[in-house]
Amino acid sequence: MKFVRLGLAAACWAAMTSTGFAGCLQSDLAGSWELYFASVVPNPYGGANYSFCRMNVDATGAILDSSFCQTFQGRSEVINGTMTMKVPHYCSFQFQFDSPNTVPGYKGLRGTLAKDFLSAAGIMTFPFNSSSKQKPIFMFTMVRL
C-alpha cells in the first residue's frame, strides 16, 4: 500500500508540474520577422515615433545583414545583431541590433514567442542620450513572414 501511495503521489506531482508544452529551441527563432515598435522619447529630445524592421534570423540567432529598419520618416537602415533564446521553457528571448546611423544598442529586453511560433511580443529599449540615465522602454510586436 505504501508503494501505491508513493506512486500515486509521484503521478500527481508530475501532472501538476507539467504544462504540456515542451518550450522552444534557439532554432525556433530562425526565419524572417517583421518587428513593429513605437516609442516616446522624454523631452527635450523627442516626441513620438514608430519604426518597423524586417529581421532575417539564422538558426544560430544571427540577425543577418539583409535585415533593415524603416523609421516613420521613411529612412531605411541596414541592421545586424543577435537574437537569443534565454529561457527555453517559457519561450523567452532577447535581441540586440545596431545600424550605422544609430547609437549601438536597440535591445529587446524580453520577448515571448507564441506557442505557434508565428508571433512574439515584449519590451525593448534604446539609448538616446549618453549623458542621461533615462532610457525609453516600449512594447514591440513581431510577426513571422
mmCIF file of the C-alpha atoms, coordinates in Angstrom:
data_MODEL
# 
_entry.id   MODEL 
# 
loop_
_atom_site.group_PDB 
_atom_site.id 
_atom_site.type_symbol 
_atom_site.label_atom_id 
_atom_site.label_alt_id 
_atom_site.label_comp_id 
_atom_site.label_asym_id 
_atom_site.label_entity_id 
_atom_site.label_seq_id 
_atom_site.pdbx_PDB_ins_code 
_atom_site.Cartn_x 
_atom_site.Cartn_y 
_atom_site.Cartn_z 
_atom_site.occupancy 
_atom_site.B_iso_or_equiv 
_atom_site.pdbx_formal_charge 
_atom_site.auth_seq_id 
_atom_site.auth_comp_id 
_atom_site.auth_asym_id 
_atom_site.auth_atom_id 
_atom_site.pdbx_PDB_model_num 
ATOM 1   C CA . MET A 1 1   ? 0.000  0.000  0.000   1.00 0.00 ? 1   MET A CA 1 
ATOM 2   C CA . LYS A 1 2   ? 2.897  2.339  0.780   1.00 0.00 ? 2   LYS A CA 1 
ATOM 3   C CA . PHE A 1 3   ? 4.274  1.900  -2.773  1.00 0.00 ? 3   PHE A CA 1 
ATOM 4   C CA . VAL A 1 4   ? 0.847  2.605  -4.266  1.00 0.00 ? 4   VAL A CA 1 
ATOM 5   C CA . ARG A 1 5   ? 0.609  5.875  -2.333  1.00 0.00 ? 5   ARG A CA 1 
ATOM 6   C CA . LEU A 1 6   ? 4.140  6.873  -3.347  1.00 0.00 ? 6   LEU A CA 1 
ATOM 7   C CA . GLY A 1 7   ? 3.376  6.054  -6.984  1.00 0.00 ? 7   GLY A CA 1 
ATOM 8   C CA . LEU A 1 8   ? 0.117  7.995  -6.851  1.00 0.00 ? 8   LEU A CA 1 
ATOM 9   C CA . ALA A 1 9   ? 1.874  10.970 -5.223  1.00 0.00 ? 9   ALA A CA 1 
ATOM 10  C CA . ALA A 1 10  ? 4.582  10.927 -7.902  1.00 0.00 ? 10  ALA A CA 1 
ATOM 11  C CA . ALA A 1 11  ? 1.978  10.793 -10.680 1.00 0.00 ? 11  ALA A CA 1 
ATOM 12  C CA . CYS A 1 12  ? 0.055  13.732 -9.149  1.00 0.00 ? 12  CYS A CA 1 
ATOM 13  C CA . TRP A 1 13  ? 3.237  15.786 -8.786  1.00 0.00 ? 13  TRP A CA 1 
ATOM 14  C CA . ALA A 1 14  ? 4.201  15.119 -12.402 1.00 0.00 ? 14  ALA A CA 1 
ATOM 15  C CA . ALA A 1 15  ? 0.728  16.110 -13.612 1.00 0.00 ? 15  ALA A CA 1 
ATOM 16  C CA . MET A 1 16  ? 0.716  19.325 -11.574 1.00 0.00 ? 16  MET A CA 1 
ATOM 17  C CA . THR A 1 17  ? 4.164  20.474 -12.718 1.00 0.00 ? 17  THR A CA 1 
ATOM 18  C CA . SER A 1 18  ? 3.739  19.627 -16.392 1.00 0.00 ? 18  SER A CA 1 
ATOM 19  C CA . THR A 1 19  ? 2.321  22.301 -18.673 1.00 0.00 ? 19  THR A CA 1 
ATOM 20  C CA . GLY A 1 20  ? 2.004  20.056 -21.687 1.00 0.00 ? 20  GLY A CA 1 
ATOM 21  C CA . PHE A 1 21  ? 4.233  22.449 -23.643 1.00 0.00 ? 21  PHE A CA 1 
ATOM 22  C CA . ALA A 1 22  ? 7.848  21.496 -24.265 1.00 0.00 ? 22  ALA A CA 1 
ATOM 23  C CA . GLY A 1 23  ? 9.127  25.030 -24.762 1.00 0.00 ? 23  GLY A CA 1 
ATOM 24  C CA . CYS A 1 24  ? 11.269 26.487 -27.531 1.00 0.00 ? 24  CYS A CA 1 
ATOM 25  C CA . LEU A 1 25  ? 14.636 25.986 -29.145 1.00 0.00 ? 25  LEU A CA 1 
ATOM 26  C CA . GLN A 1 26  ? 17.069 28.589 -30.462 1.00 0.00 ? 26  GLN A CA 1 
ATOM 27  C CA . SER A 1 27  ? 16.233 27.401 -33.980 1.00 0.00 ? 27  SER A CA 1 
ATOM 28  C CA . ASP A 1 28  ? 12.545 28.335 -33.432 1.00 0.00 ? 28  ASP A CA 1 
ATOM 29  C CA . LEU A 1 29  ? 13.608 31.978 -33.798 1.00 0.00 ? 29  LEU A CA 1 
ATOM 30  C CA . ALA A 1 30  ? 15.074 31.346 -37.256 1.00 0.00 ? 30  ALA A CA 1 
ATOM 31  C CA . GLY A 1 31  ? 13.301 32.892 -40.229 1.00 0.00 ? 31  GLY A CA 1 
ATOM 32  C CA . SER A 1 32  ? 12.037 36.247 -41.428 1.00 0.00 ? 32  SER A CA 1 
ATOM 33  C CA . TRP A 1 33  ? 10.295 38.501 -38.913 1.00 0.00 ? 33  TRP A CA 1 
ATOM 34  C CA . GLU A 1 34  ? 8.679  41.897 -39.078 1.00 0.00 ? 34  GLU A CA 1 
ATOM 35  C CA . LEU A 1 35  ? 9.153  43.881 -35.864 1.00 0.00 ? 35  LEU A CA 1 
ATOM 36  C CA . TYR A 1 36  ? 6.931  46.871 -35.016 1.00 0.00 ? 36  TYR A CA 1 
ATOM 37  C CA . PHE A 1 37  ? 7.571  49.334 -32.208 1.00 0.00 ? 37  PHE A CA 1 
ATOM 38  C CA . ALA A 1 38  ? 6.572  52.823 -31.167 1.00 0.00 ? 38  ALA A CA 1 
ATOM 39  C CA . SER A 1 39  ? 8.411  54.996 -28.687 1.00 0.00 ? 39  SER A CA 1 
ATOM 40  C CA . VAL A 1 40  ? 8.095  58.277 -26.868 1.00 0.00 ? 40  VAL A CA 1 
ATOM 41  C CA . VAL A 1 41  ? 11.460 59.826 -26.047 1.00 0.00 ? 41  VAL A CA 1 
ATOM 42  C CA . PRO A 1 42  ? 11.478 62.010 -22.898 1.00 0.00 ? 42  PRO A CA 1 
ATOM 43  C CA . ASN A 1 43  ? 11.704 65.760 -23.517 1.00 0.00 ? 43  ASN A CA 1 
ATOM 44  C CA . PRO A 1 44  ? 13.566 67.889 -24.559 1.00 0.00 ? 44  PRO A CA 1 
ATOM 45  C CA . TYR A 1 45  ? 14.790 65.461 -27.247 1.00 0.00 ? 45  TYR A CA 1 
ATOM 46  C CA . GLY A 1 46  ? 11.805 63.807 -28.502 1.00 0.00 ? 46  GLY A CA 1 
ATOM 47  C CA . GLY A 1 47  ? 8.338  63.041 -29.236 1.00 0.00 ? 47  GLY A CA 1 
ATOM 48  C CA . ALA A 1 48  ? 6.566  60.006 -30.525 1.00 0.00 ? 48  ALA A CA 1 
ATOM 49  C CA . ASN A 1 49  ? 7.848  57.881 -33.370 1.00 0.00 ? 49  ASN A CA 1 
ATOM 50  C CA . TYR A 1 50  ? 7.454  54.405 -34.756 1.00 0.00 ? 50  TYR A CA 1 
ATOM 51  C CA . SER A 1 51  ? 9.512  52.022 -36.839 1.00 0.00 ? 51  SER A CA 1 
ATOM 52  C CA . PHE A 1 52  ? 9.322  48.621 -38.358 1.00 0.00 ? 52  PHE A CA 1 
ATOM 53  C CA . CYS A 1 53  ? 12.169 46.249 -39.026 1.00 0.00 ? 53  CYS A CA 1 
ATOM 54  C CA . ARG A 1 54  ? 12.496 43.257 -41.304 1.00 0.00 ? 54  ARG A CA 1 
ATOM 55  C CA . MET A 1 55  ? 14.789 40.836 -39.499 1.00 0.00 ? 55  MET A CA 1 
ATOM 56  C CA . ASN A 1 56  ? 16.235 37.748 -41.133 1.00 0.00 ? 56  ASN A CA 1 
ATOM 57  C CA . VAL A 1 57  ? 17.494 35.443 -38.400 1.00 0.00 ? 57  VAL A CA 1 
ATOM 58  C CA . ASP A 1 58  ? 19.534 32.281 -38.930 1.00 0.00 ? 58  ASP A CA 1 
ATOM 59  C CA . ALA A 1 59  ? 19.391 29.135 -36.744 1.00 0.00 ? 59  ALA A CA 1 
ATOM 60  C CA . THR A 1 60  ? 22.276 30.367 -34.560 1.00 0.00 ? 60  THR A CA 1 
ATOM 61  C CA . GLY A 1 61  ? 20.443 33.627 -33.766 1.00 0.00 ? 61  GLY A CA 1 
ATOM 62  C CA . ALA A 1 62  ? 22.439 35.957 -36.016 1.00 0.00 ? 62  ALA A CA 1 
ATOM 63  C CA . ILE A 1 63  ? 20.399 38.852 -37.442 1.00 0.00 ? 63  ILE A CA 1 
ATOM 64  C CA . LEU A 1 64  ? 21.746 38.867 -40.973 1.00 0.00 ? 64  LEU A CA 1 
ATOM 65  C CA . ASP A 1 65  ? 22.946 41.893 -42.966 1.00 0.00 ? 65  ASP A CA 1 
ATOM 66  C CA . SER A 1 66  ? 19.935 41.560 -45.266 1.00 0.00 ? 66  SER A CA 1 
ATOM 67  C CA . SER A 1 67  ? 17.844 42.925 -42.358 1.00 0.00 ? 67  SER A CA 1 
ATOM 68  C CA . PHE A 1 68  ? 16.725 46.560 -42.193 1.00 0.00 ? 68  PHE A CA 1 
ATOM 69  C CA . CYS A 1 69  ? 14.626 49.034 -40.214 1.00 0.00 ? 69  CYS A CA 1 
ATOM 70  C CA . GLN A 1 70  ? 12.493 51.841 -41.591 1.00 0.00 ? 70  GLN A CA 1 
ATOM 71  C CA . THR A 1 71  ? 11.529 54.854 -39.482 1.00 0.00 ? 71  THR A CA 1 
ATOM 72  C CA . PHE A 1 72  ? 8.264  56.773 -39.566 1.00 0.00 ? 72  PHE A CA 1 
ATOM 73  C CA . GLN A 1 73  ? 10.143 59.415 -41.604 1.00 0.00 ? 73  GLN A CA 1 
ATOM 74  C CA . GLY A 1 74  ? 10.821 56.836 -44.323 1.00 0.00 ? 74  GLY A CA 1 
ATOM 75  C CA . ARG A 1 75  ? 14.550 56.462 -43.627 1.00 0.00 ? 75  ARG A CA 1 
ATOM 76  C CA . SER A 1 76  ? 15.737 52.874 -44.077 1.00 0.00 ? 76  SER A CA 1 
ATOM 77  C CA . GLU A 1 77  ? 18.852 51.455 -42.418 1.00 0.00 ? 77  GLU A CA 1 
ATOM 78  C CA . VAL A 1 78  ? 20.606 48.096 -42.657 1.00 0.00 ? 78  VAL A CA 1 
ATOM 79  C CA . ILE A 1 79  ? 20.895 46.349 -39.297 1.00 0.00 ? 79  ILE A CA 1 
ATOM 80  C CA . ASN A 1 80  ? 22.650 43.331 -37.845 1.00 0.00 ? 80  ASN A CA 1 
ATOM 81  C CA . GLY A 1 81  ? 22.803 41.770 -34.398 1.00 0.00 ? 81  GLY A CA 1 
ATOM 82  C CA . THR A 1 82  ? 21.704 38.715 -32.447 1.00 0.00 ? 82  THR A CA 1 
ATOM 83  C CA . MET A 1 83  ? 18.533 37.086 -31.154 1.00 0.00 ? 83  MET A CA 1 
ATOM 84  C CA . THR A 1 84  ? 18.958 34.563 -28.331 1.00 0.00 ? 84  THR A CA 1 
ATOM 85  C CA . MET A 1 85  ? 16.540 32.183 -26.619 1.00 0.00 ? 85  MET A CA 1 
ATOM 86  C CA . LYS A 1 86  ? 17.179 32.904 -22.914 1.00 0.00 ? 86  LYS A CA 1 
ATOM 87  C CA . VAL A 1 87  ? 14.549 30.815 -21.077 1.00 0.00 ? 87  VAL A CA 1 
ATOM 88  C CA . PRO A 1 88  ? 13.557 27.987 -23.434 1.00 0.00 ? 88  PRO A CA 1 
ATOM 89  C CA . HIS A 1 89  ? 10.809 26.574 -21.192 1.00 0.00 ? 89  HIS A CA 1 
ATOM 90  C CA . TYR A 1 90  ? 8.917  29.876 -21.413 1.00 0.00 ? 90  TYR A CA 1 
ATOM 91  C CA . CYS A 1 91  ? 9.989  30.698 -24.998 1.00 0.00 ? 91  CYS A CA 1 
ATOM 92  C CA . SER A 1 92  ? 11.586 33.885 -23.659 1.00 0.00 ? 92  SER A CA 1 
ATOM 93  C CA . PHE A 1 93  ? 14.223 35.572 -25.816 1.00 0.00 ? 93  PHE A CA 1 
ATOM 94  C CA . GLN A 1 94  ? 16.327 38.710 -26.090 1.00 0.00 ? 94  GLN A CA 1 
ATOM 95  C CA . PHE A 1 95  ? 17.767 40.557 -29.067 1.00 0.00 ? 95  PHE A CA 1 
ATOM 96  C CA . GLN A 1 96  ? 20.099 43.398 -29.876 1.00 0.00 ? 96  GLN A CA 1 
ATOM 97  C CA . PHE A 1 97  ? 20.724 45.106 -33.178 1.00 0.00 ? 97  PHE A CA 1 
ATOM 98  C CA . ASP A 1 98  ? 22.701 48.062 -34.431 1.00 0.00 ? 98  ASP A CA 1 
ATOM 99  C CA . SER A 1 99  ? 22.706 50.210 -37.527 1.00 0.00 ? 99  SER A CA 1 
ATOM 100 C CA . PRO A 1 100 ? 25.320 52.622 -38.904 1.00 0.00 ? 100 PRO A CA 1 
ATOM 101 C CA . ASN A 1 101 ? 23.252 55.723 -38.068 1.00 0.00 ? 101 ASN A CA 1 
ATOM 102 C CA . THR A 1 102 ? 22.079 54.910 -34.550 1.00 0.00 ? 102 THR A CA 1 
ATOM 103 C CA . VAL A 1 103 ? 23.797 54.648 -31.221 1.00 0.00 ? 103 VAL A CA 1 
ATOM 104 C CA . PRO A 1 104 ? 24.574 50.945 -30.738 1.00 0.00 ? 104 PRO A CA 1 
ATOM 105 C CA . GLY A 1 105 ? 22.025 49.195 -28.735 1.00 0.00 ? 105 GLY A CA 1 
ATOM 106 C CA . TYR A 1 106 ? 18.454 48.661 -29.758 1.00 0.00 ? 106 TYR A CA 1 
ATOM 107 C CA . LYS A 1 107 ? 17.679 45.921 -27.246 1.00 0.00 ? 107 LYS A CA 1 
ATOM 108 C CA . GLY A 1 108 ? 14.792 43.561 -26.839 1.00 0.00 ? 108 GLY A CA 1 
ATOM 109 C CA . LEU A 1 109 ? 14.889 43.198 -23.068 1.00 0.00 ? 109 LEU A CA 1 
ATOM 110 C CA . ARG A 1 110 ? 12.391 40.355 -23.010 1.00 0.00 ? 110 ARG A CA 1 
ATOM 111 C CA . GLY A 1 111 ? 10.191 38.836 -25.651 1.00 0.00 ? 111 GLY A CA 1 
ATOM 112 C CA . THR A 1 112 ? 7.949  35.801 -25.613 1.00 0.00 ? 112 THR A CA 1 
ATOM 113 C CA . LEU A 1 113 ? 7.441  33.614 -28.646 1.00 0.00 ? 113 LEU A CA 1 
ATOM 114 C CA . ALA A 1 114 ? 3.853  32.396 -29.116 1.00 0.00 ? 114 ALA A CA 1 
ATOM 115 C CA . LYS A 1 115 ? 3.196  28.647 -28.921 1.00 0.00 ? 115 LYS A CA 1 
ATOM 116 C CA . ASP A 1 116 ? 2.512  28.514 -32.666 1.00 0.00 ? 116 ASP A CA 1 
ATOM 117 C CA . PHE A 1 117 ? 5.912  30.223 -33.322 1.00 0.00 ? 117 PHE A CA 1 
ATOM 118 C CA . LEU A 1 118 ? 4.226  32.760 -35.629 1.00 0.00 ? 118 LEU A CA 1 
ATOM 119 C CA . SER A 1 119 ? 4.328  35.853 -33.418 1.00 0.00 ? 119 SER A CA 1 
ATOM 120 C CA . ALA A 1 120 ? 6.023  37.371 -30.396 1.00 0.00 ? 120 ALA A CA 1 
ATOM 121 C CA . ALA A 1 121 ? 5.679  40.380 -28.131 1.00 0.00 ? 121 ALA A CA 1 
ATOM 122 C CA . GLY A 1 122 ? 7.738  42.056 -25.443 1.00 0.00 ? 122 GLY A CA 1 
ATOM 123 C CA . ILE A 1 123 ? 9.560  45.172 -24.267 1.00 0.00 ? 123 ILE A CA 1 
ATOM 124 C CA . MET A 1 124 ? 12.612 46.899 -25.719 1.00 0.00 ? 124 MET A CA 1 
ATOM 125 C CA . THR A 1 125 ? 14.765 49.995 -25.272 1.00 0.00 ? 125 THR A CA 1 
ATOM 126 C CA . PHE A 1 126 ? 17.460 52.081 -26.924 1.00 0.00 ? 126 PHE A CA 1 
ATOM 127 C CA . PRO A 1 127 ? 19.927 54.664 -25.595 1.00 0.00 ? 127 PRO A CA 1 
ATOM 128 C CA . PHE A 1 128 ? 19.067 58.161 -26.831 1.00 0.00 ? 128 PHE A CA 1 
ATOM 129 C CA . ASN A 1 129 ? 21.362 60.366 -24.775 1.00 0.00 ? 129 ASN A CA 1 
ATOM 130 C CA . SER A 1 130 ? 24.660 59.121 -23.382 1.00 0.00 ? 130 SER A CA 1 
ATOM 131 C CA . SER A 1 131 ? 24.743 61.800 -20.660 1.00 0.00 ? 131 SER A CA 1 
ATOM 132 C CA . SER A 1 132 ? 21.377 60.731 -19.257 1.00 0.00 ? 132 SER A CA 1 
ATOM 133 C CA . LYS A 1 133 ? 20.488 57.563 -17.401 1.00 0.00 ? 133 LYS A CA 1 
ATOM 134 C CA . GLN A 1 134 ? 16.974 57.768 -18.808 1.00 0.00 ? 134 GLN A CA 1 
ATOM 135 C CA . LYS A 1 135 ? 16.145 55.187 -21.415 1.00 0.00 ? 135 LYS A CA 1 
ATOM 136 C CA . PRO A 1 136 ? 12.794 54.851 -23.098 1.00 0.00 ? 136 PRO A CA 1 
ATOM 137 C CA . ILE A 1 137 ? 11.116 51.483 -22.676 1.00 0.00 ? 137 ILE A CA 1 
ATOM 138 C CA . PHE A 1 138 ? 8.374  50.470 -25.061 1.00 0.00 ? 138 PHE A CA 1 
ATOM 139 C CA . MET A 1 139 ? 6.430  47.491 -26.348 1.00 0.00 ? 139 MET A CA 1 
ATOM 140 C CA . PHE A 1 140 ? 7.212  45.569 -29.502 1.00 0.00 ? 140 PHE A CA 1 
ATOM 141 C CA . THR A 1 141 ? 5.306  43.076 -31.617 1.00 0.00 ? 141 THR A CA 1 
ATOM 142 C CA . MET A 1 142 ? 6.816  40.623 -34.094 1.00 0.00 ? 142 MET A CA 1 
ATOM 143 C CA . VAL A 1 143 ? 5.156  38.518 -36.781 1.00 0.00 ? 143 VAL A CA 1 
ATOM 144 C CA . ARG A 1 144 ? 6.748  35.741 -38.782 1.00 0.00 ? 144 ARG A CA 1 
ATOM 145 C CA . LEU A 1 145 ? 6.672  36.362 -42.537 1.00 0.00 ? 145 LEU A CA 1 
# 
